[in-house]
Structure formats: structure tokens, C-alpha cells
Amino acid sequence: MKKIKLSNGTEVTMREPKVKDMRAVNSITDELDREVAMLVNLCEMSEDEIDELSGKDFKKLDEALQSFLS
């Protein structure tokens, strides 16, 4: 698990992805849509909440996700 602090002070907890998470988004062809779907699952946030993030905060979450996958 990782804790990511957003610019508004909110702390988001992201769990490590499992194979079932990767399989669930495998059929999504658009890379950004696939990342959003993964973040929705791993951070227990709604798609609307992800959509309302600043680019800077989205990048923080995306970097945390990528660190799990590398």
C-alpha cells in the first residue's frame, strides 16, 4: 500500500495491483482511460473524483501506480 498526499491535503491510499486488476482493464484500448480505471479500483475513488483531480495530483497517482508495475 502507498499513501499519496494530494495538493489539497487529502491522503489517498493505493493498494498494490493484482493480476485481476490488470486483466479487468486489459480490454480498454485508450491508455488514459485504462489508467483511470486502474486508479478507480486501486484507490477506491470514483471516476468523477479522478476526473476532478488536477494534472499534478493525477501525475502523483500515476507515478505511484507505475512504481508498482516496474
Distance bins in CASP14 RR format, pairs under 12 A and 6 or more apart:
PFRMAT RR
TARGET T0000
AUTHOR 0000-0000-0000
RMODE 2
METHOD distances of the structure
MODEL  1
1 11 0 0 0 0 0 1 0 0 0 0 0
1 12 0 0 0 0 0 1 0 0 0 0 0
1 13 1 0 1 0 0 0 0 0 0 0 0
1 14 1 0 0 1 0 0 0 0 0 0 0
1 15 1 0 1 0 0 0 0 0 0 0 0
1 16 1 0 0 1 0 0 0 0 0 0 0
1 17 0 0 0 0 0 1 0 0 0 0 0
1 42 0 0 0 0 1 0 0 0 0 0 0
1 43 0 0 0 0 0 1 0 0 0 0 0
1 44 0 0 0 0 0 1 0 0 0 0 0
1 64 0 0 0 0 0 1 0 0 0 0 0
1 68 0 0 0 0 0 1 0 0 0 0 0
2 11 0 0 0 0 0 1 0 0 0 0 0
2 12 0 0 0 0 1 0 0 0 0 0 0
2 13 1 0 0 1 0 0 0 0 0 0 0
2 14 1 0 1 0 0 0 0 0 0 0 0
2 15 0 0 0 0 1 0 0 0 0 0 0
2 16 0 0 0 0 1 0 0 0 0 0 0
2 17 0 0 0 0 0 1 0 0 0 0 0
2 39 0 0 0 0 0 1 0 0 0 0 0
2 42 0 0 0 0 1 0 0 0 0 0 0
2 43 0 0 0 0 1 0 0 0 0 0 0
2 60 0 0 0 0 0 1 0 0 0 0 0
2 61 0 0 0 0 1 0 0 0 0 0 0
2 63 0 0 0 0 1 0 0 0 0 0 0
2 64 1 0 1 0 0 0 0 0 0 0 0
2 65 0 0 0 0 1 0 0 0 0 0 0
2 66 0 0 0 0 0 1 0 0 0 0 0
2 67 1 0 0 1 0 0 0 0 0 0 0
2 68 1 0 0 1 0 0 0 0 0 0 0
3 9 0 0 0 0 0 1 0 0 0 0 0
3 10 0 0 0 0 0 1 0 0 0 0 0
3 11 1 0 1 0 0 0 0 0 0 0 0
3 12 1 0 0 1 0 0 0 0 0 0 0
3 13 1 0 1 0 0 0 0 0 0 0 0
3 14 1 0 0 1 0 0 0 0 0 0 0
3 15 0 0 0 0 0 1 0 0 0 0 0
3 43 0 0 0 0 0 1 0 0 0 0 0
3 60 0 0 0 0 0 1 0 0 0 0 0
3 61 0 0 0 0 0 1 0 0 0 0 0
3 64 0 0 0 0 1 0 0 0 0 0 0
4 10 0 0 0 0 1 0 0 0 0 0 0
4 11 1 0 0 1 0 0 0 0 0 0 0
4 12 1 0 1 0 0 0 0 0 0 0 0
4 13 1 0 0 1 0 0 0 0 0 0 0
4 14 1 0 0 1 0 0 0 0 0 0 0
4 15 0 0 0 0 0 1 0 0 0 0 0
4 39 0 0 0 0 0 1 0 0 0 0 0
4 42 0 0 0 0 0 1 0 0 0 0 0
4 43 0 0 0 0 1 0 0 0 0 0 0
4 45 0 0 0 0 0 1 0 0 0 0 0
4 53 0 0 0 0 0 1 0 0 0 0 0
4 56 0 0 0 0 0 1 0 0 0 0 0
4 57 0 0 0 0 1 0 0 0 0 0 0
4 58 0 0 0 0 0 1 0 0 0 0 0
4 59 0 0 0 0 0 1 0 0 0 0 0
4 60 1 0 1 0 0 0 0 0 0 0 0
4 61 1 0 1 0 0 0 0 0 0 0 0
4 62 0 0 0 0 0 1 0 0 0 0 0
4 63 0 0 0 0 1 0 0 0 0 0 0
4 64 1 0 1 0 0 0 0 0 0 0 0
4 65 0 0 0 0 1 0 0 0 0 0 0
4 67 0 0 0 0 0 1 0 0 0 0 0
4 68 0 0 0 0 0 1 0 0 0 0 0
5 11 1 0 1 0 0 0 0 0 0 0 0
5 12 1 0 0 1 0 0 0 0 0 0 0
5 13 0 0 0 0 0 1 0 0 0 0 0
5 14 0 0 0 0 0 1 0 0 0 0 0
5 56 0 0 0 0 0 1 0 0 0 0 0
5 57 0 0 0 0 1 0 0 0 0 0 0
5 60 0 0 0 0 1 0 0 0 0 0 0
5 61 0 0 0 0 0 1 0 0 0 0 0
5 64 0 0 0 0 0 1 0 0 0 0 0
6 12 1 0 0 1 0 0 0 0 0 0 0
6 13 0 0 0 0 0 1 0 0 0 0 0
6 14 0 0 0 0 0 1 0 0 0 0 0
6 43 0 0 0 0 0 1 0 0 0 0 0
6 45 0 0 0 0 0 1 0 0 0 0 0
6 49 0 0 0 0 0 1 0 0 0 0 0
6 50 0 0 0 0 0 1 0 0 0 0 0
6 52 0 0 0 0 0 1 0 0 0 0 0
6 53 1 0 0 1 0 0 0 0 0 0 0
6 54 0 0 0 0 1 0 0 0 0 0 0
6 55 0 0 0 0 0 1 0 0 0 0 0
6 56 0 0 0 0 1 0 0 0 0 0 0
6 57 1 0 1 0 0 0 0 0 0 0 0
6 58 0 0 0 0 1 0 0 0 0 0 0
6 59 0 0 0 0 0 1 0 0 0 0 0
6 60 1 0 0 1 0 0 0 0 0 0 0
6 61 0 0 0 0 1 0 0 0 0 0 0
6 64 0 0 0 0 0 1 0 0 0 0 0
7 53 0 0 0 0 1 0 0 0 0 0 0
7 54 1 0 0 1 0 0 0 0 0 0 0
7 55 0 0 0 0 1 0 0 0 0 0 0
7 56 1 0 0 1 0 0 0 0 0 0 0
7 57 1 0 1 0 0 0 0 0 0 0 0
7 58 0 0 0 0 0 1 0 0 0 0 0
7 59 0 0 0 0 0 1 0 0 0 0 0
7 60 0 0 0 0 1 0 0 0 0 0 0
7 61 0 0 0 0 0 1 0 0 0 0 0
8 49 0 0 0 0 0 1 0 0 0 0 0
8 52 0 0 0 0 0 1 0 0 0 0 0
8 53 0 0 0 0 1 0 0 0 0 0 0
8 54 0 0 0 0 1 0 0 0 0 0 0
8 56 0 0 0 0 0 1 0 0 0 0 0
8 57 0 0 0 0 1 0 0 0 0 0 0
8 60 0 0 0 0 0 1 0 0 0 0 0
9 57 0 0 0 0 1 0 0 0 0 0 0
9 60 0 0 0 0 0 1 0 0 0 0 0
10 43 0 0 0 0 0 1 0 0 0 0 0
10 45 0 0 0 0 0 1 0 0 0 0 0
10 49 0 0 0 0 1 0 0 0 0 0 0
10 52 0 0 0 0 0 1 0 0 0 0 0
10 53 0 0 0 0 1 0 0 0 0 0 0
10 54 0 0 0 0 0 1 0 0 0 0 0
10 57 0 0 0 0 1 0 0 0 0 0 0
10 60 0 0 0 0 0 1 0 0 0 0 0
10 61 0 0 0 0 0 1 0 0 0 0 0
11 43 0 0 0 0 0 1 0 0 0 0 0
11 57 0 0 0 0 0 1 0 0 0 0 0
11 60 0 0 0 0 0 1 0 0 0 0 0
11 61 0 0 0 0 0 1 0 0 0 0 0
12 39 0 0 0 0 1 0 0 0 0 0 0
12 40 0 0 0 0 0 1 0 0 0 0 0
12 42 0 0 0 0 1 0 0 0 0 0 0
12 43 1 0 1 0 0 0 0 0 0 0 0
12 44 0 0 0 0 1 0 0 0 0 0 0
12 45 1 0 0 1 0 0 0 0 0 0 0
12 49 0 0 0 0 1 0 0 0 0 0 0
12 50 0 0 0 0 0 1 0 0 0 0 0
12 53 0 0 0 0 1 0 0 0 0 0 0
12 57 0 0 0 0 1 0 0 0 0 0 0
12 58 0 0 0 0 0 1 0 0 0 0 0
12 60 0 0 0 0 1 0 0 0 0 0 0
12 61 1 0 0 1 0 0 0 0 0 0 0
12 64 0 0 0 0 1 0 0 0 0 0 0
12 65 0 0 0 0 0 1 0 0 0 0 0
13 39 0 0 0 0 0 1 0 0 0 0 0
13 42 0 0 0 0 1 0 0 0 0 0 0
13 43 1 0 0 1 0 0 0 0 0 0 0
13 44 1 0 0 1 0 0 0 0 0 0 0
13 45 0 0 0 0 0 1 0 0 0 0 0
13 61 0 0 0 0 0 1 0 0 0 0 0
13 64 0 0 0 0 0 1 0 0 0 0 0
14 21 0 0 0 0 0 1 0 0 0 0 0
14 38 0 0 0 0 1 0 0 0 0 0 0
14 39 1 0 0 1 0 0 0 0 0 0 0
14 40 0 0 0 0 0 1 0 0 0 0 0
14 41 0 0 0 0 1 0 0 0 0 0 0
14 42 1 0 1 0 0 0 0 0 0 0 0
14 43 1 0 1 0 0 0 0 0 0 0 0
14 44 0 0 0 0 1 0 0 0 0 0 0
14 45 0 0 0 0 1 0 0 0 0 0 0
14 50 0 0 0 0 0 1 0 0 0 0 0
14 60 0 0 0 0 0 1 0 0 0 0 0
14 61 1 0 0 1 0 0 0 0 0 0 0
14 62 0 0 0 0 0 1 0 0 0 0 0
14 63 0 0 0 0 0 1 0 0 0 0 0
14 64 1 0 1 0 0 0 0 0 0 0 0
14 65 1 0 0 1 0 0 0 0 0 0 0
14 66 0 0 0 0 0 1 0 0 0 0 0
14 67 0 0 0 0 1 0 0 0 0 0 0
14 68 1 0 0 1 0 0 0 0 0 0 0
14 69 0 0 0 0 0 1 0 0 0 0 0
15 21 0 0 0 0 1 0 0 0 0 0 0
15 38 0 0 0 0 0 1 0 0 0 0 0
15 39 0 0 0 0 0 1 0 0 0 0 0
15 41 0 0 0 0 1 0 0 0 0 0 0
15 42 1 0 1 0 0 0 0 0 0 0 0
15 43 0 0 0 0 1 0 0 0 0 0 0
15 44 0 0 0 0 1 0 0 0 0 0 0
15 64 0 0 0 0 0 1 0 0 0 0 0
15 65 0 0 0 0 0 1 0 0 0 0 0
15 68 0 0 0 0 1 0 0 0 0 0 0
16 22 0 0 0 0 0 1 0 0 0 0 0
16 38 0 0 0 0 0 1 0 0 0 0 0
16 41 0 0 0 0 0 1 0 0 0 0 0
16 42 1 0 0 1 0 0 0 0 0 0 0
16 43 0 0 0 0 0 1 0 0 0 0 0
16 64 0 0 0 0 0 1 0 0 0 0 0
16 65 0 0 0 0 1 0 0 0 0 0 0
16 67 0 0 0 0 1 0 0 0 0 0 0
16 68 1 0 1 0 0 0 0 0 0 0 0
16 69 0 0 0 0 1 0 0 0 0 0 0
17 23 0 0 0 0 0 1 0 0 0 0 0
17 24 0 0 0 0 1 0 0 0 0 0 0
17 25 0 0 0 0 1 0 0 0 0 0 0
17 26 0 0 0 0 0 1 0 0 0 0 0
17 34 0 0 0 0 0 1 0 0 0 0 0
17 35 0 0 0 0 0 1 0 0 0 0 0
17 37 0 0 0 0 0 1 0 0 0 0 0
17 38 1 0 0 1 0 0 0 0 0 0 0
17 39 0 0 0 0 0 1 0 0 0 0 0
17 40 0 0 0 0 0 1 0 0 0 0 0
17 41 1 0 0 1 0 0 0 0 0 0 0
17 42 1 0 1 0 0 0 0 0 0 0 0
17 43 0 0 0 0 0 1 0 0 0 0 0
17 64 0 0 0 0 0 1 0 0 0 0 0
17 65 1 0 0 1 0 0 0 0 0 0 0
17 66 0 0 0 0 0 1 0 0 0 0 0
17 67 0 0 0 0 0 1 0 0 0 0 0
17 68 1 0 1 0 0 0 0 0 0 0 0
17 69 1 0 0 1 0 0 0 0 0 0 0
17 70 0 0 0 0 0 1 0 0 0 0 0
18 24 0 0 0 0 1 0 0 0 0 0 0
18 25 0 0 0 0 0 1 0 0 0 0 0
18 38 0 0 0 0 0 1 0 0 0 0 0
18 41 0 0 0 0 1 0 0 0 0 0 0
18 42 0 0 0 0 1 0 0 0 0 0 0
18 68 0 0 0 0 0 1 0 0 0 0 0
18 69 0 0 0 0 0 1 0 0 0 0 0
19 25 0 0 0 0 0 1 0 0 0 0 0
19 26 0 0 0 0 0 1 0 0 0 0 0
19 69 0 0 0 0 0 1 0 0 0 0 0
20 26 0 0 0 0 0 1 0 0 0 0 0
20 38 0 0 0 0 0 1 0 0 0 0 0
20 41 0 0 0 0 1 0 0 0 0 0 0
20 42 0 0 0 0 0 1 0 0 0 0 0
21 34 0 0 0 0 0 1 0 0 0 0 0
21 35 0 0 0 0 0 1 0 0 0 0 0
21 37 0 0 0 0 1 0 0 0 0 0 0
21 38 1 0 0 1 0 0 0 0 0 0 0
21 39 0 0 0 0 0 1 0 0 0 0 0
21 40 0 0 0 0 0 1 0 0 0 0 0
21 41 1 0 1 0 0 0 0 0 0 0 0
21 42 1 0 0 1 0 0 0 0 0 0 0
21 43 0 0 0 0 0 1 0 0 0 0 0
21 65 0 0 0 0 0 1 0 0 0 0 0
21 68 0 0 0 0 1 0 0 0 0 0 0
21 69 0 0 0 0 0 1 0 0 0 0 0
22 28 0 0 0 0 0 1 0 0 0 0 0
22 34 0 0 0 0 1 0 0 0 0 0 0
22 35 0 0 0 0 0 1 0 0 0 0 0
22 37 0 0 0 0 0 1 0 0 0 0 0
22 38 1 0 0 1 0 0 0 0 0 0 0
22 41 0 0 0 0 0 1 0 0 0 0 0
22 42 0 0 0 0 0 1 0 0 0 0 0
22 65 0 0 0 0 0 1 0 0 0 0 0
22 68 0 0 0 0 0 1 0 0 0 0 0
22 69 0 0 0 0 1 0 0 0 0 0 0
23 34 0 0 0 0 0 1 0 0 0 0 0
23 37 0 0 0 0 0 1 0 0 0 0 0
23 38 0 0 0 0 0 1 0 0 0 0 0
23 41 0 0 0 0 0 1 0 0 0 0 0
24 34 0 0 0 0 1 0 0 0 0 0 0
24 37 1 0 0 1 0 0 0 0 0 0 0
24 38 0 0 0 0 1 0 0 0 0 0 0
24 40 0 0 0 0 0 1 0 0 0 0 0
24 41 1 0 0 1 0 0 0 0 0 0 0
24 42 0 0 0 0 0 1 0 0 0 0 0
25 31 0 0 0 0 0 1 0 0 0 0 0
25 32 0 0 0 0 0 1 0 0 0 0 0
25 33 0 0 0 0 1 0 0 0 0 0 0
25 34 1 0 1 0 0 0 0 0 0 0 0
25 35 0 0 0 0 1 0 0 0 0 0 0
25 36 0 0 0 0 1 0 0 0 0 0 0
25 37 1 0 1 0 0 0 0 0 0 0 0
25 38 1 0 1 0 0 0 0 0 0 0 0
25 39 0 0 0 0 1 0 0 0 0 0 0
25 40 0 0 0 0 1 0 0 0 0 0 0
25 41 1 0 0 1 0 0 0 0 0 0 0
25 42 0 0 0 0 0 1 0 0 0 0 0
25 65 0 0 0 0 0 1 0 0 0 0 0
25 69 0 0 0 0 0 1 0 0 0 0 0
26 34 0 0 0 0 1 0 0 0 0 0 0
26 37 0 0 0 0 0 1 0 0 0 0 0
26 38 0 0 0 0 0 1 0 0 0 0 0
27 33 0 0 0 0 0 1 0 0 0 0 0
27 34 0 0 0 0 1 0 0 0 0 0 0
27 37 0 0 0 0 0 1 0 0 0 0 0
28 34 1 0 1 0 0 0 0 0 0 0 0
28 35 0 0 0 0 1 0 0 0 0 0 0
28 36 0 0 0 0 1 0 0 0 0 0 0
28 37 1 0 1 0 0 0 0 0 0 0 0
28 38 0 0 0 0 1 0 0 0 0 0 0
28 40 0 0 0 0 0 1 0 0 0 0 0
28 41 0 0 0 0 0 1 0 0 0 0 0
29 37 0 0 0 0 0 1 0 0 0 0 0
30 36 0 0 0 0 1 0 0 0 0 0 0
30 37 0 0 0 0 1 0 0 0 0 0 0
31 37 0 0 0 0 0 1 0 0 0 0 0
31 38 0 0 0 0 0 1 0 0 0 0 0
31 62 0 0 0 0 0 1 0 0 0 0 0
31 66 0 0 0 0 0 1 0 0 0 0 0
32 38 0 0 0 0 0 1 0 0 0 0 0
32 39 0 0 0 0 0 1 0 0 0 0 0
32 47 0 0 0 0 0 1 0 0 0 0 0
32 50 0 0 0 0 0 1 0 0 0 0 0
32 51 0 0 0 0 0 1 0 0 0 0 0
32 55 0 0 0 0 0 1 0 0 0 0 0
32 58 0 0 0 0 1 0 0 0 0 0 0
32 62 0 0 0 0 1 0 0 0 0 0 0
33 39 0 0 0 0 0 1 0 0 0 0 0
33 40 0 0 0 0 0 1 0 0 0 0 0
33 47 0 0 0 0 1 0 0 0 0 0 0
33 50 0 0 0 0 0 1 0 0 0 0 0
33 51 0 0 0 0 0 1 0 0 0 0 0
34 40 0 0 0 0 0 1 0 0 0 0 0
34 41 0 0 0 0 0 1 0 0 0 0 0
34 62 0 0 0 0 0 1 0 0 0 0 0
34 65 0 0 0 0 0 1 0 0 0 0 0
34 69 0 0 0 0 0 1 0 0 0 0 0
35 41 0 0 0 0 0 1 0 0 0 0 0
35 42 0 0 0 0 0 1 0 0 0 0 0
35 43 0 0 0 0 0 1 0 0 0 0 0
35 47 0 0 0 0 0 1 0 0 0 0 0
35 50 0 0 0 0 1 0 0 0 0 0 0
35 53 0 0 0 0 0 1 0 0 0 0 0
35 58 0 0 0 0 1 0 0 0 0 0 0
35 59 0 0 0 0 0 1 0 0 0 0 0
35 61 0 0 0 0 1 0 0 0 0 0 0
35 62 1 0 1 0 0 0 0 0 0 0 0
35 63 0 0 0 0 0 1 0 0 0 0 0
35 64 0 0 0 0 0 1 0 0 0 0 0
35 65 1 0 0 1 0 0 0 0 0 0 0
35 66 0 0 0 0 1 0 0 0 0 0 0
35 69 0 0 0 0 0 1 0 0 0 0 0
36 42 0 0 0 0 0 1 0 0 0 0 0
36 43 0 0 0 0 0 1 0 0 0 0 0
36 45 0 0 0 0 1 0 0 0 0 0 0
36 46 0 0 0 0 0 1 0 0 0 0 0
36 47 1 0 0 1 0 0 0 0 0 0 0
36 48 0 0 0 0 0 1 0 0 0 0 0
36 49 0 0 0 0 0 1 0 0 0 0 0
36 50 1 0 1 0 0 0 0 0 0 0 0
36 51 1 0 0 1 0 0 0 0 0 0 0
36 52 0 0 0 0 0 1 0 0 0 0 0
36 53 0 0 0 0 1 0 0 0 0 0 0
36 58 0 0 0 0 1 0 0 0 0 0 0
36 61 0 0 0 0 1 0 0 0 0 0 0
36 62 0 0 0 0 1 0 0 0 0 0 0
36 65 0 0 0 0 0 1 0 0 0 0 0
37 43 0 0 0 0 0 1 0 0 0 0 0
37 45 0 0 0 0 0 1 0 0 0 0 0
37 46 0 0 0 0 0 1 0 0 0 0 0
37 47 1 0 0 1 0 0 0 0 0 0 0
37 50 0 0 0 0 1 0 0 0 0 0 0
37 65 0 0 0 0 0 1 0 0 0 0 0
38 45 0 0 0 0 0 1 0 0 0 0 0
38 47 0 0 0 0 0 1 0 0 0 0 0
38 50 0 0 0 0 0 1 0 0 0 0 0
38 61 0 0 0 0 1 0 0 0 0 0 0
38 62 0 0 0 0 1 0 0 0 0 0 0
38 64 0 0 0 0 0 1 0 0 0 0 0
38 65 1 0 0 1 0 0 0 0 0 0 0
38 66 0 0 0 0 0 1 0 0 0 0 0
38 68 0 0 0 0 1 0 0 0 0 0 0
38 69 0 0 0 0 1 0 0 0 0 0 0
39 45 1 0 0 1 0 0 0 0 0 0 0
39 46 0 0 0 0 0 1 0 0 0 0 0
39 47 0 0 0 0 1 0 0 0 0 0 0
39 49 0 0 0 0 1 0 0 0 0 0 0
39 50 1 0 1 0 0 0 0 0 0 0 0
39 51 0 0 0 0 0 1 0 0 0 0 0
39 53 0 0 0 0 1 0 0 0 0 0 0
39 57 0 0 0 0 0 1 0 0 0 0 0
39 58 0 0 0 0 1 0 0 0 0 0 0
39 59 0 0 0 0 0 1 0 0 0 0 0
39 60 0 0 0 0 0 1 0 0 0 0 0
39 61 1 0 1 0 0 0 0 0 0 0 0
39 62 1 0 0 1 0 0 0 0 0 0 0
39 63 0 0 0 0 0 1 0 0 0 0 0
39 64 0 0 0 0 1 0 0 0 0 0 0
39 65 1 0 0 1 0 0 0 0 0 0 0
39 66 0 0 0 0 0 1 0 0 0 0 0
39 68 0 0 0 0 0 1 0 0 0 0 0
40 46 1 0 0 1 0 0 0 0 0 0 0
40 47 1 0 1 0 0 0 0 0 0 0 0
40 48 0 0 0 0 1 0 0 0 0 0 0
40 49 0 0 0 0 1 0 0 0 0 0 0
40 50 1 0 0 1 0 0 0 0 0 0 0
40 51 0 0 0 0 0 1 0 0 0 0 0
40 53 0 0 0 0 0 1 0 0 0 0 0
40 61 0 0 0 0 0 1 0 0 0 0 0
40 65 0 0 0 0 0 1 0 0 0 0 0
41 47 0 0 0 0 0 1 0 0 0 0 0
41 50 0 0 0 0 0 1 0 0 0 0 0
41 65 0 0 0 0 0 1 0 0 0 0 0
42 50 0 0 0 0 0 1 0 0 0 0 0
42 61 0 0 0 0 1 0 0 0 0 0 0
42 62 0 0 0 0 0 1 0 0 0 0 0
42 64 0 0 0 0 1 0 0 0 0 0 0
42 65 1 0 0 1 0 0 0 0 0 0 0
42 66 0 0 0 0 0 1 0 0 0 0 0
42 68 0 0 0 0 1 0 0 0 0 0 0
42 69 0 0 0 0 0 1 0 0 0 0 0
43 49 0 0 0 0 1 0 0 0 0 0 0
43 50 1 0 0 1 0 0 0 0 0 0 0
43 53 0 0 0 0 0 1 0 0 0 0 0
43 57 0 0 0 0 0 1 0 0 0 0 0
43 58 0 0 0 0 0 1 0 0 0 0 0
43 60 0 0 0 0 0 1 0 0 0 0 0
43 61 1 0 0 1 0 0 0 0 0 0 0
43 62 0 0 0 0 0 1 0 0 0 0 0
43 64 0 0 0 0 1 0 0 0 0 0 0
43 65 0 0 0 0 1 0 0 0 0 0 0
43 68 0 0 0 0 0 1 0 0 0 0 0
44 50 0 0 0 0 0 1 0 0 0 0 0
45 51 0 0 0 0 1 0 0 0 0 0 0
45 52 0 0 0 0 1 0 0 0 0 0 0
45 53 0 0 0 0 1 0 0 0 0 0 0
45 57 0 0 0 0 0 1 0 0 0 0 0
45 58 0 0 0 0 0 1 0 0 0 0 0
45 61 0 0 0 0 1 0 0 0 0 0 0
46 52 0 0 0 0 1 0 0 0 0 0 0
46 53 0 0 0 0 0 1 0 0 0 0 0
47 53 0 0 0 0 0 1 0 0 0 0 0
49 57 0 0 0 0 0 1 0 0 0 0 0
49 58 0 0 0 0 0 1 0 0 0 0 0
49 61 0 0 0 0 0 1 0 0 0 0 0
50 57 0 0 0 0 1 0 0 0 0 0 0
50 58 1 0 0 1 0 0 0 0 0 0 0
50 61 1 0 0 1 0 0 0 0 0 0 0
50 62 0 0 0 0 0 1 0 0 0 0 0
50 65 0 0 0 0 0 1 0 0 0 0 0
51 57 0 0 0 0 0 1 0 0 0 0 0
51 58 0 0 0 0 1 0 0 0 0 0 0
52 58 0 0 0 0 1 0 0 0 0 0 0
53 59 0 0 0 0 1 0 0 0 0 0 0
53 60 0 0 0 0 1 0 0 0 0 0 0
53 61 1 0 0 1 0 0 0 0 0 0 0
53 62 0 0 0 0 0 1 0 0 0 0 0
54 60 0 0 0 0 1 0 0 0 0 0 0
54 61 0 0 0 0 0 1 0 0 0 0 0
55 61 0 0 0 0 1 0 0 0 0 0 0
55 62 0 0 0 0 1 0 0 0 0 0 0
55 63 0 0 0 0 0 1 0 0 0 0 0
56 62 0 0 0 0 0 1 0 0 0 0 0
56 63 0 0 0 0 0 1 0 0 0 0 0
57 63 0 0 0 0 0 1 0 0 0 0 0
57 64 0 0 0 0 0 1 0 0 0 0 0
58 64 0 0 0 0 0 1 0 0 0 0 0
58 65 0 0 0 0 0 1 0 0 0 0 0
59 65 0 0 0 0 0 1 0 0 0 0 0
59 66 0 0 0 0 0 1 0 0 0 0 0
60 66 0 0 0 0 0 1 0 0 0 0 0
60 67 0 0 0 0 0 1 0 0 0 0 0
61 67 0 0 0 0 0 1 0 0 0 0 0
61 68 0 0 0 0 0 1 0 0 0 0 0
62 68 0 0 0 0 0 1 0 0 0 0 0
62 69 0 0 0 0 0 1 0 0 0 0 0
63 69 0 0 0 0 0 1 0 0 0 0 0
63 70 0 0 0 0 0 1 0 0 0 0 0
64 70 0 0 0 0 0 1 0 0 0 0 0
END
